[in-house]
């Protein structure tokens, strides 16, 4: 009984995975499985498609943030928060 239950679990898990042959084939939708040799390419695509492509990204990274005696200005604090929120929202497992 135990072996058949494990096989059933493995079958259900396999049904959730979408195999992709390369990082170029990723849709970034659901659970996609690529070969381990594609790890760097997946990370590169993720950063380009999900981070760098954001309309406000260049403004966020090109802005000069000044740390004064009282910390960052309210505007700079909001920009830095947006920056870190963008990175957190784009977290993925490789």
Helices and strands as residue ranges (DSSP letters): H 2-16, E 17-19, G 23-25, E 31-33, G 36-38, H 39-46, I 47-52, H 57-62, H 74-89
